[in-house]
Amino acid sequence: MGGIKQICGKELARVFKDVKMMFSVFFLPVIIMIAVMSLVSNMSLKAEQDVEEHVPVLYVENAPDGFDGFLKQAEIAYTLYPVEDREMVKESILNGDADLWIEFPANFQEAVSDYQTGDEVVQVKTYYNPSEEYSRAAYNMISTGVLEMYRQKLLAQRVDDMQKLTVFTVNSDNPDMVIQDEQKAGGKVLGTMLPYFVTILLFAGAMGIGTDMVAGEKERGTMASLLVSPIKRSSIVLGKVFALMIISGVSSVVYVAAMVIFMPQMLGGSSGEDLGISLTLGAGQIAMLAALLVAIAFLYSAVIVLVSVFAKTVKEASSYVMPMYMLVLVLGITTMFTTSTPKDWFYMIPVYNTSLALQGILTQEVTGVQYGMTLGVTLALGAVLIGVIAKAFESEKVMAI
Amino acid sequence: MIEIRNLTKIYKLNKKQMKESKTTNPLKTAVDDLSLRAVPGEIYGLLGPNGAGKTTTLRCISTIIRPTKGEIYVAGHEVQKEPEQVREKIGFLTGDIKLDPQFSVDYMFDFFGKLHHVPQDKLRARKEELFDYFEIRDFAHKKIKELSTGMGQKAAIAVCLVHDPDIVIFDEPTNGLDVVTARGVTDYLKKLKNEGKLVIISTHIMSEAEKICDRIGVIIDGQKVAEGRLHEILQETGTGDLEDAFFELYRERKGEAL
């Protein structure tokens, strides 16, 4: 199979000897991704801080004696206003000028202090606007937090022994409550994300260059010079597919490395460990992952070159490859939301099986047979596609010569 | 040696092509039962008007397209059975074949040299000779896209001859070249012939055929209507020059006065 090395070398030189091309294929997407992610996380962090620093504007109706003092004691910053006009308060909450309206019943204090068994329990009502960040934060803090503390305080005045009311607690002092394999847990989190990212990176990295590989040569009229060389059509095909595999492999390594290095920036300061995605891989797992990733890169490159062969122009190839990308993307996403154990025959479904197997390797749940099936199906389909491409190279119509 | 036995090439036209050529027949016979023989040490010229089937014939010889019927032997290898061996023996160039614009002439020369398994020292010697002859040296490092049409054509010729082929097939060799470069190319073809190589060209330029071809095959509508040395064709048609001879043959074929 002479010529594969030369063809592959030329395709690689096209990318790696051209600074502009290198920049646009490997670095520009990374820079854009990091910039966008950093911007988004910084903005959301700023918004969060802003909400935290905001002093809630509270309207309290029929505030019981000592409520103001209780709030002060609880060290909560707030601006409190008495309710004079209910409609005005409602309006203020609606347009975001006020954050929370607490309505104590008029007889609150008497009802609480004079409570007899069988009396109706008084109700405190709170009103807020969930569309307003400040209002939602005030509601979360006061309605579910501060008022509960206030209830406990009043309850303590009514009941001598608070312990009596607490039949049992759940995990109030149990630091060992989580029993799990740390390795597997890390794999689970990463396993839901990794197949998705690998899919995007391997396919997207190869897409731009791959569509040009054959359709571009046809368009520029340079394909015929290759076709009169004394090498087999299949060598031309393999040379191009291997080059594309290397390019997509390199681009995904660059992307993943950039993601790991710039993770703190992109997540606004939190590291992978905080998110529970720290993971140590065994040598076996790494070997299985590596073999599978090579097989996936082979299949994806074959798919993209196939599209490029049947297209007359690069533009046409780009539009044909989009639905393929969508399909691969959807199959990648499905594993993110699958909770049931996949059946054995799922590992016969191309593309989907690679996502399952990637996840399975990380969670250590994939069996040897399932892994073997995935690898076999992926390589076999890739080989079939190479055969189809080589056949298409023989066709005068397809090659437009 | 090139031997074509009863070559027929029929194209299937799609609807758009049928509309363009104003026909309802989806089959177009480009070459019709053509046979010829060209031997080492000669320049054989396929002469004919546009659309006569010259380029199709040369493309069949070069294994780019497959004959519908018939056999073609190139240096003893049949084009459909041993295409790689055929391609090993030939250098093929047409105006349609272009070099990758992103690479330099130097890179393309080395690339095709390696594809043709030319050893490193021979590759260097070939580069020396061809770059000197076609005066490429000054722009060898430039990318093909930066070259003028003439420079690009010269580069393409040099690259197609990298492996010192025994058989050189040129489709319209001087098409688009300025008069000086065209002369350089035709002189080089003569040089190749003198070295004992077989050169087969297609042309519609009568003076070119007259000057450089040892034997000429006249093709009209995919069929060979005359073949021989210039004086033989002139004698056969009773004319004084090739242009008159061609029109005589054309009139006979088409059955109409011109």
Boltz contact constraints between the chains, C-beta under 6 A:
constraints:
  - contact:
      token1: [A, 3]
      token2: [B, 115]
      max_distance: 6.0
  - contact:
      token1: [A, 6]
      token2: [B, 114]
      max_distance: 6.0
  - contact:
      token1: [A, 6]
      token2: [B, 115]
      max_distance: 6.0
  - contact:
      token1: [A, 10]
      token2: [B, 111]
      max_distance: 6.0
  - contact:
      token1: [A, 14]
      token2: [B, 102]
      max_distance: 6.0
  - contact:
      token1: [A, 221]
      token2: [B, 96]
      max_distance: 6.0
  - contact:
      token1: [A, 221]
      token2: [B, 98]
      max_distance: 6.0
  - contact:
      token1: [A, 222]
      token2: [B, 98]
      max_distance: 6.0
  - contact:
      token1: [A, 222]
      token2: [B, 100]
      max_distance: 6.0
  - contact:
      token1: [A, 224]
      token2: [B, 97]
      max_distance: 6.0
  - contact:
      token1: [A, 225]
      token2: [B, 97]
      max_distance: 6.0
  - contact:
      token1: [A, 227]
      token2: [B, 64]
      max_distance: 6.0
  - contact:
      token1: [A, 228]
      token2: [B, 62]
      max_distance: 6.0
  - contact:
      token1: [A, 228]
      token2: [B, 87]
      max_distance: 6.0
  - contact:
      token1: [A, 228]
      token2: [B, 92]
      max_distance: 6.0
  - contact:
      token1: [A, 229]
      token2: [B, 115]
      max_distance: 6.0
  - contact:
      token1: [A, 230]
      token2: [B, 84]
      max_distance: 6.0
  - contact:
      token1: [A, 230]
      token2: [B, 87]
      max_distance: 6.0
  - contact:
      token1: [A, 230]
      token2: [B, 88]
      max_distance: 6.0
  - contact:
      token1: [A, 231]
      token2: [B, 115]
      max_distance: 6.0
  - contact:
      token1: [A, 396]
      token2: [B, 65]
      max_distance: 6.0
  - contact:
      token1: [A, 401]
      token2: [B, 64]
      max_distance: 6.0
